[in-house]
Amino acid sequence: MKLFFKLTFVIILGITIMAKTTTINLTGLTKQLPGEINGWKKSAEETFYTPGNLYEYIDGGAELYISYNFRQMLAQKYEKQDLPEITMDIFDMGNSFNAFGVFSHSREALDRSIEPEVESEYAGGLLTFWKGRFYVSIMAYPETEEKKETVLTLGRHIAGLIKESSQKPPIISKLPTGNLVTESIRYFQHYIWLNSHYYISDQDILHIDKDTQAVLARYKDKPDTGSYYVLLVAYPDTSKAKAAYENFMKNYLPDARDGIKQLEDGKWTGCKQAGNLVIAVLNAPGADQIKTLIEKITDGTREPVRECKIYRFQ
């Protein structure tokens, strides 16, 4: 019995030590940022923002980060004589689901310019990436080759400081992979972001909130054909999923037959509830695509998202 408690203590102690060595906060991270890269010097001024004052820094754009429950943000600049400064923003999003969600909101392509396992996007002087619970944006306008190399070097340094694993929301694994446009995947917990990518309604007819997981993805059968979309929303329980499904059908697909309807533009939209999941296929070229996708998602069962728990981080 004594040996058991000793082993238990050692295991707990080891987990605690490992947690301390694999996590970092923004205060610790800024202290480990390089003082100079390629002649660009770290500014002595560093500013931290919270949900309460982020509007002062990002006027008109703070709502995005707040809707993903971000905790804190670090604004840091790198300066070089007679040149525009490089601006670096690091957001502690609380968990990796939120960090991925913010990154997915506006990305148009994916590259591996930071690390092979880190999803990032670099274009025209702006680098964005996510790793662990952090979302990072480094901007250097106007772009030059020198600035590009400095931005990427700084990004790699920051990524190296973050030792946490990068876990995507489990609901994403329910998306069928055939004809999926990977870069189009959007994860969110507020209905306004759904409308920014595919307009549904001015109202929250699907009851998307902080207790749900929602993912929207674009599909394209051939390069010369139009796109259609799959929307998945996982709810805390079946009753809430049912209420959302019925409200969606009433307000968006009235008189639909078997949950599928051809709209005025000739495209087809369908919806189905399966356990705690609501599945919608939008703008499809035909009813057959809708039926096939829904069957792939549900796998013929009524409870397709048992593993898609709603993760709440306090």
Secondary structure, DSSP 8 states (H G I E B T S, - for coil): -HHHHHHHHHHHHHHHHHHHHH---HHHHHHTS-SEETTEEEEEEEEEE-TTTGGGTSTTTHHHHHHTT--EEEEEEEEETTEEEEEEEEEE-SSHHHHHHHHHHH----B-SS-TTS-EEEETTEEEEEETTEEEEEE-SS--HHHHHHHHHHHHHHHHH--S-----GGGGGS--TTEEEEEEEEESSHHHHHHHS---SS-TT--STT-EEEEEEEESSTTS-EEEEEEEE-SSHHHHHHHHHHHHHHHSTT-BTTEEE-TTS-EEEEEEETTEEEEEEEESSHHHHHHHHHHHHTT-S-TTTT-------
